[in-house]
Amino acid sequence: MPSVAPKASIAGLVAGKPALAGAPTGARIVRLHLNEGALGPSPRAIAAMREMVGRIDRYPGIDASGLVVALGQKHGIDPARIVLGCGSDELIQFLCLAYVEPGEEVIHTQYGFVQFPIATRIAGGIPVSAPDDGFTASVDAILERVTARTKLVFLANPNNPTGTALPAEEVRRLRERLPDRVLLVVDAAYAEYVQRPDYTAGIELVEATDNTVMLRTFSKAFGMAGLRLGWAYCPQPVADVLYSVRPPYGVNSPSLAAAVAAVEDQAFQDATVAHNARWMPWLQERFRELGLEPMPTAANFMMVRFPAEPGRNAEAVRPFLAGRGILVREMAGYGAPAYIRLSVGTEDENRLLVDAVRDFLNGANS
């Protein structure tokens, strides 16, 4: 036992120590396990970051005004109500630390983003899982689990890892039926990829209520996961609270410069979305041809069901693909062991993936 024990609420949390899962040393690594942007960052973002490198002796502005103004102009929202963080993960943790008292409950969905219950426990709260309807969040199941101790509800939309999304009317129904004292946090990390006309990222709910927050990120469609930058759009009182608990210089200057350039590069954003819209259906069709079951998705990743038989199942395909330098995500930890999750890569990566899966199903040794 250690001399100093951590607080009881985080007992049992597993340290996140990513590994390459058996990928050969020195081999090309195809990263399809973290939902990163297939095309990488905008060239304009890279140039802006390089220009900023010579000025990293200066602290960034506390309000990061250049980026929040750019985001405000792009989305037609109030920059004063935007709060930045080192990825939306950090903002999730700030929300729990700021609003969840020890013993209060936070509802998340059955197959929701794993950081929701982790952040809840770090804050001393009690995570409550609401069963999904299949692999889609159920508004009714969430509402059934609201108690007098419920303080916050997390809804990832589109959801990670399932790729499913609730229509706007269901998200509105959730907000309308939740007690006013419950903060609803809509995590729209993959909103840029959604092609459905009935979808909302949540901006209008933030505008219409004083108890809804929308989260967004630069890690996915903007291809800037390594810079760790996310943002929240909040009612003004919530923004003020988050500013009071976040570090004053939490987001670094190169990230801010790159993000402003990325927001202003609409042509690159359009190319990223178009790439996903082309290759996601292609991958799904190739998997169906191989007898697999790809799930419908609104994002840049999907879950794929493999046969149950040993040697051809999801458990076996991961090390096989890793042996070829292709990394995909296991779903057993989410309670879906028959599936893997993978994201859309470049054209070359997508073709390599399909060829490797075909070889696996045909019984190749490596």
C-alpha positions as CSV (number, residue, x, y, z in Angstrom):
1,M,0.0,0.0,0.0
2,P,1.3,3.5,-0.7
3,S,2.1,5.8,2.1
4,V,-0.4,8.4,0.8
5,A,-3.7,7.0,-0.5
6,P,-5.7,8.8,-3.3
7,K,-9.3,9.8,-2.5
8,A,-11.8,7.0,-2.4
9,S,-13.8,8.3,-5.4
10,I,-11.1,7.4,-7.8
11,A,-10.2,4.0,-6.4
12,G,-10.2,1.4,-9.2
13,L,-9.6,3.9,-12.0
14,V,-7.2,2.3,-14.6
15,A,-4.3,4.5,-15.6
16,G,-4.5,5.3,-19.3
17,K,-1.2,4.0,-20.8
18,P,-1.7,3.6,-24.5
19,A,0.4,1.0,-26.3
20,L,0.9,0.0,-29.9
21,A,-0.8,-3.3,-29.3
22,G,1.9,-5.5,-30.9
23,A,2.7,-3.4,-34.0
24,P,6.1,-4.3,-35.4
25,T,8.9,-2.0,-34.4
26,G,10.0,0.3,-37.2
27,A,7.0,-0.5,-39.3
28,R,4.6,2.0,-40.8
29,I,1.8,2.6,-38.3
30,V,-1.7,3.3,-39.6
31,R,-3.6,4.9,-36.8
32,L,-7.3,4.1,-37.1
33,H,-7.9,3.7,-33.4
34,L,-8.3,7.3,-32.2
35,N,-10.6,8.9,-34.7
36,E,-8.0,11.5,-35.8
37,G,-8.6,13.6,-38.8
38,A,-7.7,11.6,-42.0
39,L,-6.2,14.7,-43.8
40,G,-4.3,16.1,-40.9
41,P,-4.3,19.9,-40.2
42,S,-4.8,22.8,-42.6
43,P,-1.5,23.9,-44.2
44,R,-2.5,27.4,-43.1
45,A,-2.7,26.1,-39.5
46,I,0.8,24.6,-39.8
47,A,2.2,27.9,-41.2
48,A,0.6,30.0,-38.4
49,M,2.0,27.7,-35.7
50,R,5.5,27.9,-37.2
51,E,5.2,31.7,-37.2
52,M,4.3,31.7,-33.5
53,V,7.3,29.5,-32.5
54,G,9.6,32.5,-32.2
55,R,7.2,34.2,-29.7
56,I,6.7,31.3,-27.2
57,D,8.6,33.3,-24.6
58,R,5.3,35.3,-24.0
59,Y,2.3,34.0,-22.2
60,P,-0.9,33.7,-24.3
61,G,-3.8,36.0,-23.6
62,I,-6.0,34.9,-20.7
63,D,-9.1,35.3,-22.9
64,A,-7.5,33.9,-26.1
65,S,-9.4,36.7,-27.8
66,G,-8.3,36.0,-31.3
67,L,-9.6,32.4,-31.3
68,V,-12.9,33.1,-29.5
69,V,-13.6,36.0,-31.9
70,A,-12.9,33.7,-34.9
71,L,-15.2,31.0,-33.5
72,G,-17.9,33.6,-32.7
73,Q,-17.8,34.9,-36.2
74,K,-17.8,31.4,-37.8
75,H,-20.8,30.2,-35.7
76,G,-22.6,33.4,-35.1
77,I,-22.3,33.2,-31.3
78,D,-21.1,35.4,-28.5
79,P,-17.3,35.1,-28.0
80,A,-17.6,36.1,-24.4
81,R,-19.4,32.8,-23.7
82,I,-16.7,30.6,-25.3
83,V,-14.3,28.9,-22.9
84,L,-11.2,27.1,-24.2
85,G,-9.5,24.1,-22.8
86,C,-6.7,21.6,-23.6
87,G,-9.1,19.4,-25.5
88,S,-12.7,19.0,-24.6
89,D,-11.5,16.3,-22.2
90,E,-10.2,19.1,-19.9
91,L,-13.5,21.0,-20.2
92,I,-15.4,17.9,-19.2
93,Q,-13.3,17.6,-16.1
94,F,-13.7,21.3,-15.3
95,L,-17.5,21.0,-15.5
96,C,-17.5,18.2,-13.1
97,L,-15.1,19.9,-10.7
98,A,-17.1,23.1,-10.8
99,Y,-20.6,21.7,-10.5
100,V,-20.6,18.3,-9.0
101,E,-20.5,18.0,-5.2
102,P,-19.3,14.8,-3.6
103,G,-22.1,12.3,-3.7
104,E,-24.1,14.0,-6.5
105,E,-25.0,12.0,-9.6
106,V,-24.0,12.5,-13.2
107,I,-25.8,10.6,-15.9
108,H,-24.1,9.3,-19.0
109,T,-25.2,6.8,-21.6
110,Q,-24.3,3.2,-21.7
111,Y,-22.0,3.4,-24.7
112,G,-21.0,7.0,-24.1
113,F,-17.6,8.6,-24.0
114,V,-15.4,7.0,-21.4
115,Q,-14.2,10.3,-20.0
116,F,-17.7,11.2,-18.6
117,P,-17.7,8.7,-15.7
118,I,-14.0,9.1,-15.1
119,A,-14.3,12.9,-14.7
120,T,-17.3,12.4,-12.5
121,R,-15.4,10.1,-10.2
122,I,-12.4,12.4,-10.0
123,A,-14.8,15.2,-8.8
124,G,-16.2,12.9,-6.2
125,G,-19.5,12.4,-8.0
126,I,-21.4,9.2,-8.7
127,P,-21.7,8.2,-12.4
128,V,-25.0,6.7,-13.4
129,S,-25.3,4.8,-16.7
130,A,-28.5,5.0,-18.8
131,P,-29.1,2.0,-21.1
132,D,-28.9,2.7,-24.8
133,D,-31.6,1.7,-27.2
134,G,-29.4,-0.7,-29.2
135,F,-26.4,1.5,-29.6
136,T,-28.2,4.8,-29.6
137,A,-28.7,7.0,-26.6
138,S,-32.2,6.8,-25.2
139,V,-33.8,10.0,-23.9
140,D,-36.4,8.1,-22.0
141,A,-33.7,6.0,-20.2
142,I,-31.8,9.1,-19.2
143,L,-34.9,10.8,-17.8
144,E,-35.9,7.6,-15.9
145,R,-32.6,7.9,-14.0
146,V,-32.9,11.4,-12.9
147,T,-33.2,11.7,-9.1
148,A,-33.0,14.5,-6.5
149,R,-29.2,14.0,-6.5
150,T,-28.7,14.4,-10.3
151,K,-26.6,17.4,-11.1
152,L,-25.4,16.9,-14.6
153,V,-26.1,14.9,-17.8
154,F,-23.5,14.2,-20.5
155,L,-24.7,13.4,-24.0
156,A,-22.2,12.8,-26.8
157,N,-23.9,13.6,-30.1
158,P,-22.7,12.0,-32.3
159,N,-21.7,9.4,-29.8
160,N,-18.2,7.9,-29.4
161,P,-17.7,5.0,-29.8
162,T,-20.9,4.0,-31.6
163,G,-21.2,6.8,-34.2
164,T,-24.9,7.2,-33.6
165,A,-26.6,10.5,-33.3
166,L,-29.9,11.8,-31.8
167,P,-32.1,14.1,-33.9
168,A,-32.5,17.7,-32.8
169,E,-36.0,17.1,-31.6
170,E,-34.9,14.4,-29.2
171,V,-32.1,16.6,-27.8
172,R,-34.6,19.4,-27.2
173,R,-37.0,16.9,-25.6
174,L,-34.3,15.9,-23.2
175,R,-33.5,19.5,-22.2
176,E,-37.2,20.3,-21.8
177,R,-37.9,17.2,-19.6
178,L,-34.8,17.6,-17.4
179,P,-35.2,19.6,-14.2
180,D,-33.8,23.2,-14.5
181,R,-31.3,22.4,-11.8
182,V,-29.6,19.8,-14.0
183,L,-26.9,21.0,-16.4
184,L,-27.0,19.3,-19.8
185,V,-23.7,19.0,-21.6
186,V,-23.9,18.2,-25.3
187,D,-20.5,16.9,-26.5
188,A,-20.5,17.6,-30.3
189,A,-16.9,16.6,-31.0
190,Y,-17.8,15.1,-34.4
191,A,-20.4,17.7,-35.4
192,E,-18.5,18.8,-38.5
193,Y,-18.9,15.4,-40.1
194,V,-22.6,15.0,-39.7
195,Q,-24.6,15.1,-42.9
196,R,-28.1,14.7,-41.5
197,P,-30.6,17.5,-41.8
198,D,-32.3,16.7,-38.5
199,Y,-29.0,17.2,-36.5
200,T,-28.1,20.0,-34.1
201,A,-24.8,20.5,-32.4
202,G,-26.6,22.3,-29.6
203,I,-25.9,26.0,-30.2
204,E,-29.6,27.0,-30.2
205,L,-30.1,25.2,-26.9
206,V,-27.3,27.1,-25.3
207,E,-28.9,30.3,-26.7
208,A,-32.4,29.5,-25.4
209,T,-31.5,28.2,-21.9
210,D,-29.3,28.9,-19.0
211,N,-28.5,25.3,-18.2
212,T,-27.0,23.8,-21.4
213,V,-23.4,23.6,-22.6
214,M,-22.0,22.6,-26.0
215,L,-18.5,21.1,-26.3
216,R,-16.5,21.1,-29.5
217,T,-12.9,20.2,-30.4
218,F,-10.1,20.8,-32.9
219,S,-8.9,17.2,-32.5
220,K,-11.1,15.5,-35.1
221,A,-12.2,17.3,-38.3
222,F,-9.6,20.0,-37.9
223,G,-6.8,17.4,-37.6
224,M,-5.1,19.0,-34.6
225,A,-5.4,16.3,-31.9
226,G,-1.7,16.8,-30.9
227,L,-2.3,20.4,-30.0
228,R,-5.0,19.5,-27.4
229,L,-7.5,22.3,-28.0
230,G,-11.3,22.2,-27.4
231,W,-14.0,24.8,-26.6
232,A,-17.2,25.2,-24.8
233,Y,-20.1,27.4,-25.6
234,C,-22.0,28.2,-22.4
235,P,-24.6,30.5,-20.8
236,Q,-22.7,33.5,-19.4
237,P,-22.9,32.4,-15.7
238,V,-21.4,28.9,-16.7
239,A,-18.7,30.5,-18.7
240,D,-17.8,32.7,-15.7
241,V,-17.6,29.7,-13.5
242,L,-15.4,27.8,-15.9
243,Y,-13.0,30.8,-16.2
244,S,-12.8,30.8,-12.4
245,V,-11.6,27.2,-12.2
246,R,-9.4,26.8,-15.3
247,P,-5.7,27.8,-15.3
248,P,-5.3,31.3,-16.7
249,Y,-2.8,30.2,-19.3
250,G,-4.1,26.7,-20.0
251,V,-4.1,26.9,-23.8
252,N,-0.7,27.5,-25.5
253,S,0.1,30.1,-28.1
254,P,1.0,27.9,-31.0
255,S,-2.3,26.0,-30.6
256,L,-4.2,29.3,-30.6
257,A,-2.5,30.6,-33.7
258,A,-3.0,27.3,-35.6
259,A,-6.7,27.2,-34.5
260,V,-7.4,30.7,-35.8
261,A,-5.9,29.8,-39.2
262,A,-7.8,26.5,-39.3
263,V,-11.2,28.2,-38.5
264,E,-10.6,30.6,-41.3
265,D,-9.6,27.9,-43.8
266,Q,-13.1,26.9,-44.9
267,A,-11.8,25.2,-48.1
268,F,-9.8,22.7,-46.1
269,Q,-12.7,22.0,-43.7
270,D,-14.9,21.3,-46.8
271,A,-12.2,19.0,-48.2
272,T,-12.0,17.1,-44.9
273,V,-15.8,16.5,-44.7
274,A,-15.9,15.5,-48.4
275,H,-13.2,13.0,-47.9
276,N,-15.1,11.4,-45.0
277,A,-18.4,11.5,-47.0
278,R,-16.6,9.6,-49.9
279,W,-14.6,7.0,-48.0
280,M,-17.0,6.0,-45.2
281,P,-19.6,4.5,-47.5
282,W,-16.8,2.9,-49.5
283,L,-15.4,1.2,-46.4
284,Q,-18.9,0.1,-45.2
285,E,-19.6,-1.5,-48.6
286,R,-16.3,-3.3,-48.7
287,F,-16.9,-4.7,-45.2
288,R,-20.4,-5.9,-46.2
289,E,-18.9,-7.7,-49.2
290,L,-16.6,-9.5,-46.7
291,G,-19.6,-10.6,-44.7
292,L,-19.1,-8.2,-41.8
293,E,-21.6,-5.9,-40.2
294,P,-20.6,-2.2,-40.2
295,M,-22.8,0.0,-38.1
296,P,-24.4,3.2,-39.5
297,T,-22.5,6.2,-38.3
298,A,-22.8,10.0,-38.4
299,A,-19.1,10.6,-37.7
300,N,-15.6,9.7,-39.1
301,F,-15.5,6.3,-37.4
302,M,-17.6,3.2,-37.2
303,M,-18.1,0.0,-35.3
304,V,-17.8,-3.2,-37.2
305,R,-19.2,-6.6,-36.0
306,F,-17.0,-9.7,-36.7
307,P,-18.1,-13.4,-36.6
308,A,-18.3,-15.1,-33.3
309,E,-16.1,-18.0,-34.2
310,P,-12.6,-18.2,-32.6
311,G,-9.8,-17.1,-34.9
312,R,-12.2,-14.9,-37.0
313,N,-13.7,-12.7,-34.2
314,A,-13.0,-9.2,-33.1
315,E,-10.6,-10.4,-30.4
316,A,-8.4,-12.1,-33.0
317,V,-8.5,-9.4,-35.7
318,R,-6.9,-6.7,-33.6
319,P,-3.5,-8.4,-33.1
320,F,-3.6,-9.5,-36.7
321,L,-4.0,-6.0,-37.9
322,A,-1.5,-4.7,-35.4
323,G,1.0,-7.1,-36.9
324,R,0.6,-5.2,-40.1
325,G,0.9,-1.9,-38.4
326,I,-2.8,-1.1,-38.5
327,L,-4.3,0.0,-35.1
328,V,-8.0,-0.3,-34.4
329,R,-9.9,0.0,-31.1
330,E,-11.3,-2.9,-29.1
331,M,-14.9,-2.6,-27.8
332,A,-14.8,-5.3,-25.1
333,G,-14.2,-2.6,-22.5
334,Y,-17.5,-1.0,-23.6
335,G,-19.4,-4.2,-23.3
336,A,-19.4,-4.9,-27.0
337,P,-16.7,-7.6,-27.5
338,A,-18.0,-8.6,-31.0
339,Y,-17.0,-5.3,-32.4
340,I,-14.0,-3.2,-33.3
341,R,-14.0,0.6,-33.9
342,L,-12.0,2.2,-36.6
343,S,-11.8,5.6,-38.3
344,V,-11.6,6.7,-41.9
345,G,-8.0,7.1,-43.0
346,T,-6.4,8.3,-46.2
347,E,-7.2,6.5,-49.4
348,D,-4.1,4.4,-49.1
349,E,-4.8,3.6,-45.4
350,N,-8.4,2.6,-46.2
351,R,-7.3,0.2,-49.0
352,L,-4.6,-1.3,-46.8
353,L,-7.1,-1.9,-44.0
354,V,-9.6,-3.6,-46.3
355,D,-6.9,-5.8,-47.8
356,A,-5.7,-6.8,-44.4
357,V,-9.2,-7.6,-43.1
358,R,-9.8,-9.7,-46.2
359,D,-6.6,-11.7,-45.6
360,F,-7.6,-12.2,-42.0
361,L,-11.0,-13.6,-42.9
362,N,-9.4,-15.8,-45.5
363,G,-7.1,-17.4,-42.9
364,A,-3.8,-15.7,-43.6
365,N,-1.2,-16.2,-40.8
366,S,0.0,-12.6,-40.8
